Structures are given as C-alpha cells and as structure tokens.
Amino acid sequence: MKDCILVTGGAGFIGSALSHLLRAEDPRPIVAIDSLHPQVHPKRLRPLELNQDVELMVGDVCELDTWKAFMAQWRPSLVVHLAAETGTGQSLSEASRHTHVNVTGTARMLDAFAAAGHVPDRIVLTSSRAVYGEGLWENENGERFQPGQRSKRMLDDAQWDFPGATAIPFRADITPANPTSVYGATKLAQEHIINAWALSFGTDVAILRLQNVYGAGQSLDNPYTGIVSLFSRLAKAKQSIPLYEDGLMRRDFVYISDVARAVFAATREAAAVGRVYDIGCGLPSTIKDLADEVARHYGAPAPHVCGKYRNGDVRHAGCDVSRSLELGWSPEVAMSQGVAQLCDWIDVRLSGEG
C-alpha cells in the first residue's frame, strides 16, 4: 500500500485551489475522492482547475465500495476532509441529504481507516462559520448573550436585528457553537466525530471554520452557494441585484487563494494541531456593500431591497482572525480586489461557453 495525501471532495472549489499548493510543496502522491455531484459539476467532468498531477477517484464518501477501492491501494498519511453538502437554506428542506453526506460520509471514512488498521498522521477538516449560528451579541450595558435563532415571527415582521444589541465577531475560543441551520449542525457533528476518533487513535487534528469563500473557480451552476458569483452574473446581464432583508446583514467574504493558503498551512504548522481556527478576511461587509461593488464593476443598475428572507440564515457573520495568525497565515485579498478577479474570471469562462 502506498502513502499519499487524501483530499475528500478534492475536485471542488477549495480542493482544486489547494491541489496546486500541495503539488508544488509536497512530493507525496495526491488522491482526490469526489462524487462530481451534478449540482456542482453539471457535466460530471474533471474540473480544469484541478492540478493535472492529482489522481481523481470518482466516488461517494458515503459508500463502502468507494473506501474499499481506495484502501486497496493507498494509506494516506495526510487527510484533508473537504467533502460536504453545503447550503444553509437547502439543508432545511434536504436535511437527510446533508446529514448523510456530512455525518455518515465522515464516519465511513474513519471506519475505513480503522478496518484497515491505518491511522493518518494528520486530519485537517474544513468546518464552517455556520456552527456558531448567531454567535454572541452585546447589549447596551456591555453584557454578552446568545440570542439564538431568529423566529419566523421576527422575520415576517421585518425585525432583522436584535434590538439594542450588537453582533460580536466569531472567535473559536470565545464564541460558543450554537448552529441555527441543519448544515451548521452537521458541520459541528463532523468536528465532534473527527475529534473523538482522533483522540482514541492518536491522530493530529486541525479544524478551520471558514467564512464565506468566493473567487475564481467556484461553481457558476450551484444556486445554493456562491452569492458573489450569483450577484456577478446578474450584474453582468445588467440586472438589478435583489437584496434580502434590508441588505445590511454582514458577511466576511474571504477569497479562495487566502482559504487555500490557510488549509495548506494547517497541513504543515505544528500550531494547528488540536486547535480550531477562524478563516476570513477579518473585515465583514454588508451584502449591500458587496452588491454595490459588483454593480459598479459591470455598470449595472443599483441593487434593490426586495424584503425577502431565508429561513435559518443568521443576521451577521464575521470573525476575528487574530488567533489564526498562529498558522503563519494572514488574509491578503481585499473584497474590491477579489470581486474584480472573480468578475474577470466569470467573463472569460462565460465567453468560452459561447
């Protein structure tokens, strides 16, 4: 059996970007397991963005046969676990699908290692800011509290914020995990499952909770993820971008190259072991700020508030990245720069499609 780097979900957005960093710095063979789900890969073809030296194994991480075939050839010393169903809103109506892939898929992988008597040296898990839910807020008296999920009545009444309170940036060692979506709950379950397994078998674990990842290479076909690419396509068609709620909810948009560097650092740095890090740009923007930036790029009509909302969505999400600097990493791409790079890539990609 041969040593390798295993990247589950490795043909996806983050896996493809990471593949080039791994190939440039590590001599070990790289194997990507990916189902090429049609929601992300409508033509079910190997993505152009995936490094050509990566061996792509098309398979479902939830299926025993996938792991039997993989373990018949490989014994990974490093595992980067990216495979997951994403999408906050979609997870509410397809809870069984998200639970199956994110929870059962993770357990299948660990069972396969245990059955083969194999213990990887390190597992890096990409988790999500969704595990925090609304996180911590601070009232006018400086007291911090967890508001929990916004109720349907609040949202129907257009009460978007928690009155008299301010959202506090997420930080893994301070903010309690309290997911408000099925997706967030399954990502937190992944963290618990991998940590429990690793403690029993003696594996190093590093966990990165990612903010809103965007950039060149992301799927232009998946309607449930990638708000930046969605806005870009609307603006490119000279349409006004619709803003949910009042457009003032905040998100931390972090560019794909910054995320790939963070994941790569977590595969190398000793500081990453046994820690949970927040990966974002550290400077949240309102959805309106983002939409305005995209509209300006394409000379599109100004965005408009439509007043709709999405169940399970949080009001504000941003993180404090100061602790993540322990990885020898820091974000480099500002939102204006990232939006321009993504829009340029979209223009090239769509022109190539005729």
C-alpha positions in Angstrom: 0.0 0.0 0.0 1.3 3.4 -0.9 1.5 6.6 1.1 -0.5 9.6 -0.2 -2.3 12.8 0.6 -6.0 12.2 0.5 -8.3 15.1 -0.2 -12.0 14.2 0.0 -14.2 16.5 -2.1 -11.0 17.2 -3.8 -12.4 18.2 -7.2 -14.5 21.0 -5.6 -13.8 24.7 -5.4 -11.4 24.6 -2.4 -9.8 21.3 -3.3 -8.9 22.4 -6.8 -7.2 25.6 -5.5 -5.4 23.6 -2.7 -4.2 21.0 -5.2 -1.7 23.4 -6.7 -0.2 24.4 -3.4 0.1 20.7 -2.3 1.7 19.7 -5.6 4.2 22.5 -5.5 5.4 21.8 -2.0 4.9 18.1 -1.3 6.3 15.0 -3.1 3.6 12.6 -2.0 1.0 11.4 -4.5 -2.3 13.3 -4.1 -5.6 11.4 -4.4 -8.9 13.3 -4.6 -12.1 11.5 -3.9 -15.1 13.3 -5.3 -18.6 12.3 -6.5 -18.7 15.1 -9.1 -22.3 15.9 -7.9 -24.2 17.4 -10.8 -25.3 20.4 -8.6 -21.6 21.5 -8.6 -20.4 19.6 -11.7 -23.3 19.6 -14.2 -21.2 17.9 -16.9 -19.6 15.5 -14.4 -16.2 16.2 -15.9 -12.8 16.6 -14.2 -12.5 20.4 -13.5 -9.9 22.3 -15.3 -8.9 24.0 -12.1 -7.7 20.7 -10.5 -4.0 20.1 -10.8 -3.3 17.6 -13.6 -1.0 15.5 -11.4 -3.8 14.8 -8.9 -5.3 11.3 -9.2 -9.1 11.8 -9.3 -11.2 8.9 -7.9 -14.8 9.4 -8.7 -16.8 8.0 -5.8 -19.2 8.8 -3.0 -17.7 9.1 0.5 -20.8 7.6 1.9 -20.4 4.3 0.0 -18.4 1.3 1.4 -17.3 0.4 -2.1 -15.6 3.8 -2.5 -13.5 3.2 0.6 -12.7 -0.4 -0.3 -11.4 0.6 -3.6 -9.3 3.5 -2.1 -7.9 1.5 0.8 -6.9 -1.4 -1.6 -4.2 1.0 -3.0 -3.5 3.7 -0.5 -2.6 4.5 3.1 -2.9 8.3 3.5 -0.5 10.0 6.0 -2.4 13.3 5.5 -6.1 13.7 5.1 -7.8 16.9 4.1 -11.5 16.4 4.6 -13.5 18.8 2.4 -16.3 16.5 1.3 -19.6 18.0 2.4 -23.1 19.1 1.2 -23.3 22.9 1.7 -26.1 25.4 1.6 -27.9 26.8 4.7 -31.3 27.2 3.1 -31.2 23.9 1.1 -30.2 22.0 4.3 -33.6 22.8 5.9 -35.5 21.1 3.1 -33.0 18.4 2.4 -31.9 17.6 5.9 -31.4 13.9 5.3 -29.1 14.5 2.3 -26.9 16.9 4.3 -26.8 14.6 7.3 -26.0 11.6 5.2 -23.0 13.2 3.4 -21.6 15.3 6.2 -22.1 12.9 9.1 -22.3 9.4 7.6 -19.7 10.2 4.9 -17.2 11.3 7.7 -17.9 8.2 9.7 -17.5 5.9 6.7 -14.0 7.4 6.1 -12.9 6.8 9.7 -14.4 3.3 9.7 -12.4 2.5 6.6 -9.2 3.6 8.3 -10.0 1.6 11.4 -10.9 -1.5 9.4 -7.5 -1.3 7.7 -5.7 -0.7 10.9 -4.4 2.6 9.5 -4.0 5.9 11.4 -3.2 9.0 9.3 -0.6 11.4 10.9 -2.9 14.4 10.5 -6.5 15.1 9.5 -7.4 18.7 8.5 -11.2 19.4 8.5 -12.7 22.4 6.8 -15.7 23.3 9.0 -17.9 26.4 8.8 -18.9 29.6 10.5 -22.4 28.1 10.4 -21.5 26.2 13.6 -21.8 29.5 15.6 -25.4 30.4 14.5 -26.0 34.0 15.6 -23.0 33.8 17.9 -22.6 36.3 20.7 -24.3 39.7 20.8 -23.6 42.6 23.3 -26.4 44.8 24.7 -26.2 48.5 25.6 -24.9 47.6 29.1 -21.9 45.7 27.7 -23.4 42.3 28.6 -22.9 39.5 26.1 -25.6 37.0 25.4 -26.6 34.3 22.8 -29.8 35.4 21.1 -30.4 32.1 19.4 -32.2 31.7 16.1 -34.4 34.5 14.8 -38.1 33.4 14.9 -40.4 33.3 11.9 -42.5 35.9 13.5 -39.5 38.2 13.8 -38.6 37.8 10.1 -42.2 38.1 9.0 -42.4 41.4 10.9 -39.1 42.6 9.2 -37.4 42.7 12.6 -34.0 41.8 11.3 -31.8 42.7 14.2 -32.0 42.0 17.9 -33.0 45.4 19.3 -30.4 47.4 21.3 -27.6 44.8 20.6 -24.5 44.5 18.5 -23.1 41.3 17.0 -19.6 40.2 18.2 -17.1 38.7 15.7 -16.8 35.0 15.9 -13.7 33.5 17.5 -13.4 29.8 18.2 -12.0 30.1 21.7 -14.7 32.6 22.8 -17.9 32.1 20.8 -20.0 29.1 21.7 -21.2 26.8 18.9 -24.9 27.1 18.5 -25.9 26.3 14.9 -29.3 27.6 13.6 -29.3 25.5 10.4 -29.1 21.8 9.6 -26.0 22.5 7.7 -24.3 24.1 10.6 -25.4 21.3 12.9 -23.8 18.7 10.6 -20.6 20.6 10.3 -20.4 20.7 14.1 -21.1 17.0 14.2 -18.1 16.5 11.8 -15.9 18.3 14.2 -17.0 16.2 17.2 -16.8 12.9 15.3 -13.3 13.5 14.0 -12.0 14.8 17.3 -13.4 11.8 19.2 -11.9 9.3 16.7 -8.5 11.1 16.7 -8.3 11.1 20.5 -8.8 7.4 20.5 -6.4 6.5 17.7 -3.7 9.2 18.2 -4.2 11.3 15.1 -3.3 15.0 14.9 -6.4 17.1 14.0 -6.7 20.7 12.8 -10.0 22.4 12.2 -10.7 25.5 10.1 -14.0 27.3 10.4 -14.4 29.1 7.1 -16.4 32.2 6.4 -18.0 33.0 3.0 -15.5 31.7 0.5 -15.6 33.1 -3.1 -13.4 33.6 -6.1 -12.3 32.4 -9.5 -13.1 28.7 -9.9 -16.3 28.5 -7.9 -19.3 26.8 -9.4 -21.5 29.0 -11.6 -24.2 26.4 -11.7 -24.9 25.8 -8.0 -27.9 28.0 -6.9 -27.4 27.3 -3.2 -23.8 28.6 -2.7 -21.7 31.4 -4.0 -23.6 34.7 -3.5 -20.8 36.7 -5.1 -20.9 34.7 -8.3 -24.7 34.9 -8.4 -24.5 38.7 -8.0 -21.9 38.9 -10.7 -23.9 37.0 -13.2 -27.0 39.2 -12.5 -25.0 42.4 -12.9 -23.2 41.2 -16.0 -26.7 40.8 -17.5 -27.4 44.4 -16.5 -30.0 43.3 -13.9 -30.5 44.9 -10.5 -29.3 42.7 -7.7 -32.1 41.9 -5.2 -31.1 42.3 -1.6 -32.7 40.1 1.1 -33.9 41.6 4.4 -32.7 45.2 4.3 -29.4 44.4 2.6 -27.5 45.4 5.8 -26.6 41.9 7.1 -22.9 41.5 7.3 -20.7 38.7 6.0 -17.0 38.0 6.0 -16.1 37.3 2.3 -12.7 35.6 2.1 -11.0 34.9 -1.3 -10.3 31.4 -2.4 -6.5 31.9 -2.6 -6.5 33.0 1.1 -8.5 30.0 2.0 -6.3 27.6 0.1 -3.2 29.0 1.8 -4.9 28.6 5.2 -5.7 25.0 4.6 -2.2 24.3 3.3 -0.8 25.9 6.5 -3.0 23.7 8.6 -1.4 20.7 6.9 2.1 21.9 8.0 2.1 24.0 11.1 2.6 22.4 14.5 0.4 25.2 16.0 -2.6 23.9 14.1 -2.8 20.6 16.0 -5.7 20.3 18.4 -6.9 23.9 17.6 -9.8 25.4 15.8 -9.2 28.5 13.7 -11.5 31.0 12.1 -10.6 31.8 8.5 -12.0 35.0 7.0 -10.8 38.4 5.8 -11.5 39.8 9.3 -13.4 42.8 7.8 -17.0 42.0 7.3 -19.0 43.8 4.7 -22.7 44.3 4.3 -24.5 42.4 1.5 -25.3 45.9 0.1 -21.6 46.8 0.0 -20.9 43.7 -1.9 -23.8 44.2 -4.4 -22.8 47.8 -4.9 -19.2 46.7 -5.7 -20.3 44.1 -8.2 -22.9 46.5 -9.8 -20.2 49.2 -10.3 -17.9 46.7 -11.9 -20.4 45.9 -14.6 -22.1 49.3 -14.8 -25.4 47.6 -13.8 -28.5 49.2 -12.2 -28.2 49.9 -8.5 -29.2 46.9 -6.2 -32.7 47.0 -4.7 -34.1 45.7 -1.4 -36.7 43.0 -2.0 -37.5 42.3 1.6 -37.4 38.5 1.3 -35.5 36.4 3.8 -34.1 33.0 4.1 -35.1 30.7 7.0 -32.1 29.5 9.1 -29.9 32.4 8.0 -28.1 34.5 10.6 -28.2 38.2 10.7 -24.5 38.9 10.9 -21.4 36.8 10.5 -17.8 37.8 10.7 -14.7 36.6 12.5 -11.7 37.7 14.5 -8.7 36.3 12.7 -6.0 37.3 15.2 -5.7 33.8 16.7 -5.4 32.3 13.2 -2.1 34.2 12.6 -0.5 31.4 14.7 -0.6 29.4 11.4 1.8 31.8 9.8 -1.1 32.9 7.6 -3.0 36.1 7.1 -5.6 37.2 4.6 -4.3 39.2 1.6 -7.1 39.8 -0.8 -9.4 42.7 -0.2 -13.1 42.5 -1.2 -12.7 45.0 -4.1 -9.7 43.1 -5.5 -11.4 39.7 -5.1 -14.6 40.9 -6.7 -12.7 42.2 -9.7 -10.7 39.0 -10.1 -13.9 36.9 -9.9 -15.8 39.0 -12.4 -12.8 38.8 -14.8 -12.8 35.0 -14.5 -16.5 34.8 -15.0 -16.3 36.9 -18.1 -13.6 34.6 -19.6 -15.5 31.5 -18.5 -18.9 32.6 -20.0 -17.3 33.8 -23.2 -15.7 30.4 -23.6 -19.1 28.8 -23.3 -20.2 30.7 -26.4 
